[in-house]
Amino acid sequence: MLQFKDPAKLKTKRIVFEAIYCAQDSGTLEQLKELTSKRVNVELINKNKSTPDAVSREISGGLTSQCQQDVQKLELYLPLLENLVQHIDSLGNDPRVIRLTSKLKIRWSSPLGSSCSLNIMGTKFFQIDDLRFELGSVLFFYGSMLREWASQVLVTDLVQSATLFRKAAGVYHHLGHDVLPSLKATCAPHGPPETTSSVSSVMSLICLAEAQVVTIMKAEEKQTADGLLSKLHYGVVQLLDEATDFYSTAAKECKDISHGLMDYISYSKALHKLRSYKHMAQGVKTEGQIGTAIGLLKQALNSKAEKNVGGKINTSTLTDLLRKYEHENDFVWNEKVPRDDLLPLLQGKKIATCIPYCPTRLERPLKLKI
Protein backbone atom coordinates (compact mmCIF):
# COMPACT_ATOMS: atom_id res chain seq x y z
CA MET A 1 0.00 0.00 0.00
CA LEU A 2 1.32 3.46 -0.92
CA GLN A 3 1.78 5.89 1.98
CA PHE A 4 0.53 9.48 2.32
CA LYS A 5 1.07 10.82 5.84
CA ASP A 6 0.49 14.55 5.24
CA PRO A 7 -3.09 14.75 6.62
CA ALA A 8 -1.86 13.73 10.10
CA LYS A 9 0.70 16.57 10.33
CA LEU A 10 -1.73 19.13 11.77
CA LYS A 11 -0.45 21.60 14.35
CA THR A 12 -2.18 24.22 16.47
CA LYS A 13 -1.50 27.11 18.84
CA ARG A 14 -2.30 27.28 22.54
CA ILE A 15 -5.82 28.09 23.81
CA VAL A 16 -6.77 28.78 27.44
CA PHE A 17 -10.56 28.61 27.62
CA GLU A 18 -10.98 29.84 31.21
CA ALA A 19 -8.97 32.98 30.38
CA ILE A 20 -11.56 34.00 27.77
CA TYR A 21 -14.90 32.59 28.90
CA CYS A 22 -15.77 33.72 32.43
CA ALA A 23 -17.58 31.12 34.55
CA GLN A 24 -20.57 31.91 36.76
CA ASP A 25 -19.96 28.95 39.06
CA SER A 26 -17.19 26.60 40.15
CA GLY A 27 -18.54 23.69 38.10
CA THR A 28 -18.30 25.68 34.87
CA LEU A 29 -14.80 26.88 35.79
CA GLU A 30 -13.68 23.28 36.30
CA GLN A 31 -15.09 22.30 32.92
CA LEU A 32 -13.27 25.15 31.19
CA LYS A 33 -10.02 24.18 32.90
CA GLU A 34 -10.55 20.56 31.88
CA LEU A 35 -11.11 21.69 28.28
CA THR A 36 -7.80 23.55 28.38
CA SER A 37 -6.02 20.59 29.96
CA LYS A 38 -7.31 18.11 27.38
CA ARG A 39 -6.47 20.52 24.57
CA VAL A 40 -2.89 20.88 25.81
CA ASN A 41 -2.47 17.16 25.11
CA VAL A 42 -3.79 17.71 21.57
CA GLU A 43 -1.43 20.65 21.11
CA LEU A 44 1.54 18.42 21.97
CA ILE A 45 0.79 15.96 19.15
CA ASN A 46 3.30 16.50 16.33
CA LYS A 47 5.56 18.55 18.59
CA ASN A 48 8.90 17.37 19.92
CA LYS A 49 7.95 15.33 22.94
CA SER A 50 10.08 15.31 26.07
CA THR A 51 7.84 12.94 28.04
CA PRO A 52 9.56 9.54 28.50
CA ASP A 53 7.83 6.53 26.91
CA ALA A 54 7.15 4.93 30.30
CA VAL A 55 5.40 8.09 31.55
CA SER A 56 3.32 8.35 28.35
CA ARG A 57 2.23 4.73 28.72
CA GLU A 58 1.22 5.27 32.34
CA ILE A 59 -0.73 8.44 31.52
CA SER A 60 -2.57 6.71 28.69
CA GLY A 61 -3.49 3.66 30.76
CA GLY A 62 -0.85 1.35 29.33
CA LEU A 63 -1.14 2.11 25.61
CA THR A 64 2.20 1.33 23.96
CA SER A 65 1.60 2.81 20.49
CA GLN A 66 2.28 6.55 20.18
CA CYS A 67 -0.40 6.74 17.51
CA GLN A 68 -2.92 5.04 19.78
CA GLN A 69 -2.01 7.44 22.60
CA ASP A 70 -2.63 10.39 20.27
CA VAL A 71 -6.00 8.98 19.21
CA GLN A 72 -6.94 8.71 22.89
CA LYS A 73 -5.98 12.36 23.50
CA LEU A 74 -8.34 13.45 20.74
CA GLU A 75 -11.13 11.18 21.98
CA LEU A 76 -10.88 12.68 25.48
CA TYR A 77 -11.03 16.24 24.17
CA LEU A 78 -13.85 15.86 21.63
CA PRO A 79 -16.81 15.25 24.02
CA LEU A 80 -15.87 18.33 26.09
CA LEU A 81 -15.52 20.42 22.95
CA GLU A 82 -18.85 19.18 21.55
CA ASN A 83 -20.52 20.27 24.80
CA LEU A 84 -19.00 23.76 24.59
CA VAL A 85 -19.92 24.14 20.91
CA GLN A 86 -23.54 23.21 21.58
CA HIS A 87 -23.72 25.66 24.50
CA ILE A 88 -22.27 28.53 22.45
CA ASP A 89 -24.62 27.67 19.56
CA SER A 90 -27.57 27.86 21.96
CA LEU A 91 -26.68 31.50 22.72
CA GLY A 92 -27.28 32.44 19.09
CA ASN A 93 -25.46 35.22 17.22
CA ASP A 94 -24.94 37.39 20.29
CA PRO A 95 -22.19 39.93 19.38
CA ARG A 96 -20.74 39.58 22.88
CA VAL A 97 -20.32 35.83 22.43
CA ILE A 98 -18.77 36.32 18.98
CA ARG A 99 -16.35 38.86 20.44
CA LEU A 100 -15.30 36.49 23.23
CA THR A 101 -14.80 33.59 20.83
CA SER A 102 -12.57 35.76 18.62
CA LYS A 103 -10.27 36.27 21.63
CA LEU A 104 -9.55 32.53 21.70
CA LYS A 105 -7.47 33.03 18.52
CA ILE A 106 -8.22 29.54 17.17
CA ARG A 107 -5.29 28.70 14.88
CA TRP A 108 -4.48 25.53 12.95
CA SER A 109 -1.93 24.67 10.30
CA SER A 110 -2.85 23.12 6.96
CA PRO A 111 -0.69 20.16 5.85
CA LEU A 112 -2.87 19.89 2.72
CA GLY A 113 -2.27 23.52 1.77
CA SER A 114 0.31 24.06 -0.98
CA SER A 115 1.64 27.29 0.55
CA CYS A 116 2.18 25.58 3.90
CA SER A 117 4.45 22.94 2.41
CA LEU A 118 6.51 25.64 0.65
CA ASN A 119 6.65 28.17 3.52
CA ILE A 120 10.33 28.79 4.28
CA MET A 121 9.40 30.97 7.26
CA GLY A 122 8.02 28.00 9.18
CA THR A 123 4.55 26.60 9.76
CA LYS A 124 1.73 28.81 8.51
CA PHE A 125 -1.34 28.99 10.73
CA PHE A 126 -4.89 29.97 9.76
CA GLN A 127 -7.03 31.81 12.31
CA ILE A 128 -10.81 31.54 12.07
CA ASP A 129 -12.87 32.95 14.93
CA ASP A 130 -15.49 30.22 15.09
CA LEU A 131 -15.69 27.23 17.42
CA ARG A 132 -16.82 25.18 14.42
CA PHE A 133 -13.33 25.71 13.03
CA GLU A 134 -11.92 24.19 16.20
CA LEU A 135 -14.35 21.27 16.09
CA GLY A 136 -13.77 20.69 12.38
CA SER A 137 -9.99 20.78 12.74
CA VAL A 138 -10.00 18.38 15.68
CA LEU A 139 -12.28 15.95 13.81
CA PHE A 140 -10.03 16.13 10.73
CA PHE A 141 -7.06 15.45 13.02
CA TYR A 142 -8.92 12.54 14.61
CA GLY A 143 -9.72 10.96 11.26
CA SER A 144 -6.10 11.39 10.19
CA MET A 145 -4.73 9.76 13.34
CA LEU A 146 -7.15 6.82 12.99
CA ARG A 147 -5.84 6.42 9.44
CA GLU A 148 -2.23 6.55 10.68
CA TRP A 149 -3.00 3.93 13.33
CA ALA A 150 -4.59 1.74 10.66
CA SER A 151 -1.38 1.96 8.61
CA GLN A 152 0.73 1.04 11.63
CA VAL A 153 -1.19 -2.13 12.51
CA LEU A 154 -1.36 -3.22 8.86
CA VAL A 155 1.57 -5.60 9.30
CA THR A 156 0.18 -7.25 12.43
CA ASP A 157 -3.63 -7.25 12.25
CA LEU A 158 -5.44 -6.89 8.92
CA VAL A 159 -8.91 -7.00 10.51
CA GLN A 160 -8.13 -4.17 12.95
CA SER A 161 -6.46 -2.16 10.19
CA ALA A 162 -9.52 -2.38 7.92
CA THR A 163 -11.79 -1.44 10.83
CA LEU A 164 -9.71 1.64 11.65
CA PHE A 165 -9.68 2.78 8.02
CA ARG A 166 -13.48 2.41 7.93
CA LYS A 167 -13.81 4.37 11.20
CA ALA A 168 -11.64 7.14 9.76
CA ALA A 169 -13.87 7.20 6.66
CA GLY A 170 -16.89 7.63 8.93
CA VAL A 171 -15.27 10.54 10.79
CA TYR A 172 -14.49 12.35 7.53
CA HIS A 173 -18.01 11.69 6.23
CA HIS A 174 -19.54 13.18 9.39
CA LEU A 175 -17.16 16.14 9.19
CA GLY A 176 -18.00 16.90 5.58
CA HIS A 177 -21.76 16.50 5.91
CA ASP A 178 -22.58 17.67 9.45
CA VAL A 179 -19.87 20.10 10.63
CA LEU A 180 -18.16 21.94 7.79
CA PRO A 181 -21.16 23.17 5.74
CA SER A 182 -21.85 25.88 8.34
CA LEU A 183 -18.23 27.08 8.01
CA LYS A 184 -18.26 27.38 4.22
CA ALA A 185 -19.06 31.08 4.03
CA THR A 186 -16.42 31.90 6.64
CA CYS A 187 -13.53 29.92 5.10
CA ALA A 188 -13.80 29.70 1.31
CA PRO A 189 -11.95 30.36 -0.91
CA HIS A 190 -8.84 31.34 1.06
CA GLY A 191 -9.27 29.10 4.08
CA PRO A 192 -7.38 25.87 4.72
CA PRO A 193 -8.41 22.86 2.59
CA GLU A 194 -9.19 20.91 5.75
CA THR A 195 -12.27 23.12 6.27
CA THR A 196 -13.72 22.26 2.85
CA SER A 197 -16.44 19.59 2.71
CA SER A 198 -15.18 18.28 -0.63
CA VAL A 199 -11.74 17.61 0.89
CA SER A 200 -13.39 15.62 3.68
CA SER A 201 -15.19 13.61 1.00
CA VAL A 202 -11.85 12.99 -0.72
CA MET A 203 -10.33 11.73 2.52
CA SER A 204 -13.36 9.56 3.32
CA LEU A 205 -13.11 7.86 -0.08
CA ILE A 206 -9.34 7.42 0.26
CA CYS A 207 -9.89 5.68 3.61
CA LEU A 208 -12.54 3.42 2.07
CA ALA A 209 -10.16 2.57 -0.77
CA GLU A 210 -7.44 1.77 1.77
CA ALA A 211 -9.86 -0.38 3.77
CA GLN A 212 -10.66 -2.28 0.58
CA VAL A 213 -6.93 -2.78 -0.09
CA VAL A 214 -6.59 -4.39 3.34
CA THR A 215 -9.58 -6.60 2.55
CA ILE A 216 -7.84 -7.66 -0.66
CA MET A 217 -4.73 -8.55 1.33
CA LYS A 218 -6.87 -10.76 3.55
CA ALA A 219 -8.49 -12.33 0.47
CA GLU A 220 -5.08 -13.05 -1.03
CA GLU A 221 -4.09 -14.86 2.17
CA LYS A 222 -7.09 -17.13 1.60
CA GLN A 223 -6.06 -17.66 -2.05
CA THR A 224 -9.26 -16.13 -3.38
CA ALA A 225 -9.93 -16.63 -7.12
CA ASP A 226 -8.17 -14.22 -9.48
CA GLY A 227 -11.48 -13.10 -11.00
CA LEU A 228 -12.73 -11.73 -7.69
CA LEU A 229 -9.36 -10.19 -6.80
CA SER A 230 -9.37 -8.36 -10.13
CA LYS A 231 -12.82 -6.91 -9.36
CA LEU A 232 -11.78 -5.88 -5.84
CA HIS A 233 -8.68 -4.09 -7.12
CA TYR A 234 -10.75 -2.28 -9.73
CA GLY A 235 -13.23 -1.41 -6.98
CA VAL A 236 -10.35 0.50 -5.35
CA VAL A 237 -9.85 2.35 -8.65
CA GLN A 238 -13.55 3.24 -8.74
CA LEU A 239 -13.46 4.62 -5.18
CA LEU A 240 -10.43 6.71 -6.09
CA ASP A 241 -12.20 7.90 -9.26
CA GLU A 242 -14.91 9.30 -6.98
CA ALA A 243 -12.21 10.91 -4.83
CA THR A 244 -10.76 12.51 -7.99
CA ASP A 245 -14.13 14.11 -8.76
CA PHE A 246 -14.33 15.61 -5.27
CA TYR A 247 -10.74 16.81 -5.53
CA SER A 248 -11.67 18.69 -8.71
CA THR A 249 -14.48 20.38 -6.77
CA ALA A 250 -12.12 21.15 -3.88
CA ALA A 251 -9.55 22.72 -6.22
CA LYS A 252 -12.25 25.15 -7.42
CA GLU A 253 -13.50 25.95 -3.92
CA CYS A 254 -10.09 26.25 -2.26
CA LYS A 255 -7.28 28.28 -3.84
CA ASP A 256 -4.52 26.71 -1.74
CA ILE A 257 -4.50 22.92 -2.01
CA SER A 258 -1.47 20.69 -2.32
CA HIS A 259 -0.92 18.65 -5.46
CA GLY A 260 0.49 15.90 -3.24
CA LEU A 261 -3.02 14.71 -2.42
CA MET A 262 -3.90 14.34 -6.10
CA ASP A 263 -0.56 12.66 -6.80
CA TYR A 264 -1.30 10.06 -4.14
CA ILE A 265 -4.73 9.37 -5.64
CA SER A 266 -3.28 9.08 -9.16
CA TYR A 267 -0.45 6.73 -8.16
CA SER A 268 -2.82 4.54 -6.14
CA LYS A 269 -5.32 4.36 -9.02
CA ALA A 270 -2.59 3.36 -11.46
CA LEU A 271 -1.19 0.73 -9.10
CA HIS A 272 -4.52 -1.00 -8.48
CA LYS A 273 -5.54 -0.79 -12.12
CA LEU A 274 -2.38 -2.70 -13.01
CA ARG A 275 -3.07 -5.25 -10.28
CA SER A 276 -6.61 -5.66 -11.57
CA TYR A 277 -5.24 -6.37 -15.06
CA LYS A 278 -2.75 -8.85 -13.61
CA HIS A 279 -5.40 -10.89 -11.77
CA MET A 280 -7.78 -10.79 -14.73
CA ALA A 281 -4.97 -12.09 -16.97
CA GLN A 282 -4.18 -14.89 -14.52
CA GLY A 283 -7.86 -15.75 -14.31
CA VAL A 284 -8.42 -16.07 -18.08
CA LYS A 285 -5.12 -17.97 -18.40
CA THR A 286 -6.45 -20.49 -15.88
CA GLU A 287 -9.54 -20.81 -18.08
CA GLY A 288 -7.29 -21.67 -21.05
CA GLN A 289 -7.35 -18.28 -22.80
CA ILE A 290 -3.64 -17.50 -22.89
CA GLY A 291 -3.97 -15.22 -25.94
CA THR A 292 -6.45 -13.04 -24.08
CA ALA A 293 -4.20 -13.08 -21.01
CA ILE A 294 -1.27 -11.83 -23.10
CA GLY A 295 -3.45 -9.11 -24.62
CA LEU A 296 -4.57 -7.92 -21.17
CA LEU A 297 -0.99 -7.73 -19.87
CA LYS A 298 0.12 -5.77 -22.92
CA GLN A 299 -2.84 -3.43 -22.54
CA ALA A 300 -1.96 -2.90 -18.88
CA LEU A 301 1.67 -2.06 -19.61
CA ASN A 302 0.72 0.32 -22.42
CA SER A 303 -2.09 2.03 -20.54
CA LYS A 304 -2.08 5.79 -20.01
CA ALA A 305 -2.51 5.29 -16.28
CA GLU A 306 0.81 3.46 -16.06
CA LYS A 307 2.62 6.09 -18.15
CA ASN A 308 1.32 9.02 -16.12
CA VAL A 309 2.84 7.93 -12.82
CA GLY A 310 6.34 8.90 -13.85
CA GLY A 311 7.86 5.47 -13.41
CA LYS A 312 7.13 5.41 -9.67
CA ILE A 313 5.27 2.10 -9.90
CA ASN A 314 7.29 -1.05 -10.46
CA THR A 315 5.85 -3.01 -13.41
CA SER A 316 8.47 -5.77 -13.41
CA THR A 317 5.98 -8.34 -12.11
CA LEU A 318 3.67 -7.76 -15.08
CA THR A 319 6.58 -7.71 -17.51
CA ASP A 320 7.88 -11.03 -16.16
CA LEU A 321 4.41 -12.58 -16.32
CA LEU A 322 3.93 -11.38 -19.90
CA ARG A 323 7.31 -12.85 -20.91
CA LYS A 324 6.36 -16.18 -19.30
CA TYR A 325 2.96 -16.32 -21.04
CA GLU A 326 4.42 -15.36 -24.43
CA HIS A 327 7.10 -18.05 -24.11
CA GLU A 328 4.47 -20.68 -23.20
CA ASN A 329 2.21 -19.55 -26.04
CA ASP A 330 5.02 -19.67 -28.60
CA PHE A 331 6.04 -23.21 -27.68
CA VAL A 332 2.72 -24.82 -26.68
CA TRP A 333 -0.53 -23.04 -27.58
CA ASN A 334 0.13 -20.71 -30.52
CA GLU A 335 -3.02 -18.75 -29.68
CA LYS A 336 -3.75 -15.48 -31.46
CA VAL A 337 -3.67 -12.36 -29.26
CA PRO A 338 -6.98 -10.44 -29.65
CA ARG A 339 -7.07 -6.75 -30.58
CA ASP A 340 -7.52 -4.33 -27.67
CA ASP A 341 -11.14 -3.63 -28.61
CA LEU A 342 -11.93 -7.35 -28.33
CA LEU A 343 -10.42 -7.79 -24.87
CA PRO A 344 -12.70 -8.06 -21.81
CA LEU A 345 -13.20 -4.85 -19.81
CA LEU A 346 -12.14 -4.50 -16.19
CA GLN A 347 -15.04 -4.73 -13.74
CA GLY A 348 -15.14 -3.41 -10.20
CA LYS A 349 -16.62 -4.49 -6.90
CA LYS A 350 -16.74 -2.02 -3.99
CA ILE A 351 -17.26 -3.69 -0.62
CA ALA A 352 -15.71 -1.26 1.91
CA THR A 353 -18.22 0.88 3.81
CA CYS A 354 -17.93 3.62 6.43
CA ILE A 355 -18.36 2.86 10.09
CA PRO A 356 -20.60 5.83 11.04
CA TYR A 357 -19.13 8.31 13.49
CA CYS A 358 -21.51 9.18 16.31
CA PRO A 359 -20.33 12.27 18.22
CA THR A 360 -20.45 12.02 21.99
CA ARG A 361 -21.08 15.03 24.18
CA LEU A 362 -20.73 15.25 27.94
CA GLU A 363 -24.13 16.38 29.18
CA ARG A 364 -22.85 19.06 31.53
CA PRO A 365 -24.52 22.47 31.95
CA LEU A 366 -22.31 25.51 31.40
CA LYS A 367 -22.97 28.94 32.91
CA LEU A 368 -20.90 31.68 31.32
CA LYS A 369 -20.79 35.39 32.07
CA ILE A 370 -21.62 37.15 28.81
Secondary structure, 3 states (H helix, E strand, C coil): CCCCCHHHCCCECCCCHHHHCEECCHHHHHHHHHHHHHHHHHHHCCCCCCCCHHHHHHHCCCCCCHHHHHHHHHHHHHHHHHHHHHHHHHCCCCHHHHHHHHCCCCEEECCCCHHHHHCCCCCCEEECCCHHHHHHHHHHHHHHHHHHHHHHHHHCCHHHHHHHHHHHHHHHHHHHHHHHHHHHHHHCCCCCHHHCHHHHHHHHHHHHHHHHHHHHHHHHHCCCCHHHHHHHHHHHHHHHHHHHHHHHHHHHHCCCCCHHHHHHHHHHHHHHHHHHHHHHHHHHHHCCCHHHHHHHHHHHHHCHHHHCCCCCCCCHHHHHHHHHHHHHHHHHHCCCCCCHHHCCCCCCCCCCCCCCCCCCCCCCCCCEEC
